[in-house]
């Protein structure tokens, strides 16, 4: 199955499959310059365990690199994958700045 990129203006989706077999990763611009936030992955239950989500992440990471962007891993799956494989993702990973409270 081929991964397709659906550009939706400021946001986008990387998807594979159709209908009940559709898996996807969604992204949007992050609150920090030159970054994309990977905010959601979904793989239907009957397709899980086949490496589909990881393929989507790797495809989206390649896109971010081509665009000169870094990635904020907001999705729990993406964050876990980045944590498990820092050798693959450390150079592209970033975190959004959190506001600092006043004392």
N, C-alpha and C positions, 0 to 999 in steps of 0.2 A: 504494500500500500504506500502511496505517495503522500508526503506531507505538503499541504498547501498553506500559503500565507494569505490571510484575508485582512487587508489594510482597511481599517474603519475610521480613517481620519486620524485623530490623535491616539486612538487605541488600535489594537489588532489582535488577531487570533491565529495561532498555528494549529491546524486541524488535520486529522487523518481519519478516513472512513466517512460513512454517511448514515443518516438516520439513527437507528438504535446502536449502530457500530461506530458512531462518531466519538473520537477522543479529541481533547483540545487543551491548549495552554493559552491563557489570555495575558495581555500585557498592556501597560499604559506608561506615559511619561512619568518619571518619578519627580519628587519635589526638589531634587538636586540636579544641577546642570549635567547634561550629557549622560543621563541614566534612564534605564527602563525598569519598571517594577513588574516582575513576573508575579501576578497576584492570584492565579488560580490554574490548577490542572484538573482535568477530569478524564477518567477512563471508565467506560461501562464495566460493571462487575464481571460480566462474562468474558471480558478481554484482559482483565488484570493478570499480572504475573508473567506477561510476555515481553516486558521491556518497552512497551509503547510510550509510557510517560517519559522515560529516560530519553528515548529517541526524540520526542517533542522538545524536551529541554535542550538537548544537544543541538538541535536544529535552530531553536530560538537563540541560543548562545552564539552560534555561528553568525546569525543575522545581526545580533548586537555588536559583535566584533567588526563585521563588515561596515556597520554604521558608525563605528568609533565610539560606541556607548559602553557603559558599565551596567551591571545588573544588580538590582535590589531584590533579594530572594524573599518576598513576602509570603508566598505560598508555602505551606508547611512541607509539602513534598520537595519543592525546589530547594528550600533551606536544608532539609535533611540530606539531599543528594550533594549539595555544595559542601556540607560538613563532612560527608563520607569520602569525598574525593577532592580535597583541597588542591592537590597537584594539577587537577584539570580546570578548576574554577577560581582559584585564589586571585589570579591576575585580572579577572573581570568582575569579581564580586565587590560590592560596595554596600554601605548601609546608609539609610537616610539619617540626616542629622535630627536629633531629638531636641526640642526646645529646652533650654536650661532655665529652671525656675529661679526667681529672684529670692534673695534672702532678706 
